[in-house]
Amino acid sequence: MYCLNDLLKLVEVEAAEELRLEPGRSPEMAVGGQILVLDLPPITGDEVAGLFRTFASHEHLEELNRCGDVHFNFSFPGAARFKVSASLKGQDVSLKLRRLSN
């Protein structure tokens, strides 16, 4: 099971610009313009959706279900601020968290 705090700490340590979570694929980070596939097992659709529900508001979840995507900024406690992009691909949620400048 993936822990969002651990993934965000890795983003900070690696100075990554973006974290990508797509069901059926290993998590990816954009570092220096290059996409790095993390040496971790593929993340499941249930795991991505569960991580998203830990920080998305009820309104964000409704918009995702209604429109198929949602975009918002979010500050994670103890981590940087991120622009969150969530999209539905079939029944699965895919996430991109782009780190914003402080």
TASUL-V609395 format. One record per pair of residues at least 24 apart in sequence whose C-alpha atoms are under 6 Angstrom apart, sorted by the first residue. I is the first residue (numbers start at 1). J is the second residue. D is the distance in Angstrom with one decimal. If there is no record, write none. Layout:
# TASUL-V609395
i = [I;I]
j = [J;J]
d = [D;D]
This chain:
# TASUL-V609395
i = [17;17;18;18;18;19;19;20;20;21;21;22;45;49]
j = [98;99;97;98;99;96;97;95;96;94;95;94;92;93]
d = [5.8;5.3;5.5;4.2;5.9;5.7;5.1;5.8;4.6;5.8;5.1;4.7;5.4;5.8]
